[in-house]
Amino acid sequence: MAASPIADPGDARARDAAAAKLVGCMDFRSAVGEKIIWGGYDPAKGYDPKSYLLTEFEPLVWLKIYASLIMFTGEHDVRKEGPYTVLEMKAKFRSKLDAGDYPYPFWHTQKKWRDYVDLDSVNIVFQGKKIVAAYRLAKSEPTKPVAERSFDGIWFWTDANGNQQPRVSLFSYMFGADNPHRTSVDEAYRKFEARFRAQNCNECHAPDNKGKSKELLMLIYPNQSLIGRHKLVQTLKDNKMPPEDVEKHHPAGIADKAIRTELIRLAQTFVKEADAAVAFESSRKVATPDRKNQ
């Protein structure tokens, strides 16, 4: 609540200030480990992450661009749910920001957008002392008016001023201007992304999760791709990506060895630069928003 208090749901500066403070939540970061998985809660499924299709995130990324969209009232509850301990925090969603202030167009389905707008609480799930998942809980209010947003099928775009959007998906938002690896990790990602896009990898690694992954890795956005960086190299070496397409009679992997070798090389460079950028950012408790380069 101290990091992200209740404010105008359309105030982008309040959100950026919250983002800078949330990455300084050291107790959370020490409990969450190397990743956090996030998604909507379903009472019929309970709290076991294995029952869901969820999205994986680098914890710093989740704190900075997802948790910062949520304003916390301070009201909370801690309880046991089977093998889990659940911290439920009452919250509200920043529903009136510009499109580029969201990690991706949540309104690609109206249900998802409505679930975010109707957010009532965030549940952090512990197993022992370790955070294993975070869920958003919606409290539907059919009479509550919702500003509808239409999805045009475009996941990223350039605004009228020539800036790439969504701005919060970029490394210029995630990493401070003083991070010496910010430019190099962006260059490494762009080169790698162009190559894996040419292999249709974006088909499965986009927010709509066409491949129905149990734990989705979103590779089409710079910040969200950070969590998948260590899996990429081994997956490419094992030639498991893209997966087998039975209907089209395409075996798993990339048939062209030269292309796969180049992808592995580019992925290794991305991993090296991303590790350095994340390590630098993690070494400080509070990051300063850098609006100049967004």
Stockholm file with secondary structure:
# STOCKHOLM 1.0

chainA/1-294         MAASPIADPGDARARDAAAAKLVGCMDFRSAVGEKIIWGGYDPAKGYDPKSYLLTEFEPLVWLKIYASLIMFTGEHDVRKEGPYTVLEMKAKFRSKLDAGDYPYPFWHTQKKWRDYVDLDSVNIVFQGKKIVAAYRLAKSEPTKPVAERSFDGIWFWTDANGNQQPRVSLFSYMFGADNPHRTSVDEAYRKFEARFRAQNCNECHAPDNKGKSKELLMLIYPNQSLIGRHKLVQTLKDNKMPPEDVEKHHPAGIADKAIRTELIRLAQTFVKEADAAVAFESSRKVATPDRKNQ
#=GR chainA/1-294 SS CCSSCCCCTTCHHHHHHHHHHHTTCHHHHHHHTTCEEEEECCTTTTTCGGGSCEEEECHHHIIIIIGGGEEEEEEEEEEEETTEEEEEEEEEECTTSCGGGSSSCGGGSHHHHHHHHTEEEEEEEEETTEEEEEEEEECCCTTSCCCCCCCCSCSSEECTTSCEESGGGSHHHHSCTTCTTHHHHHHHHHHHHHHHHHTTGGGTSSTTCTTCCSEECCCSSHHHHGGGHHHHHHHHHTTCCSCCBTTTTBCSSCSCHHHHHHHHHHHHHHHHHHHHHHHHHHTSSCCCCCCTTC
#=GC SS_cons         CCSSCCCCTTCHHHHHHHHHHHTTCHHHHHHHTTCEEEEECCTTTTTCGGGSCEEEECHHHIIIIIGGGEEEEEEEEEEEETTEEEEEEEEEECTTSCGGGSSSCGGGSHHHHHHHHTEEEEEEEEETTEEEEEEEEECCCTTSCCCCCCCCSCSSEECTTSCEESGGGSHHHHSCTTCTTHHHHHHHHHHHHHHHHHTTGGGTSSTTCTTCCSEECCCSSHHHHGGGHHHHHHHHHTTCCSCCBTTTTBCSSCSCHHHHHHHHHHHHHHHHHHHHHHHHHHTSSCCCCCCTTC
//
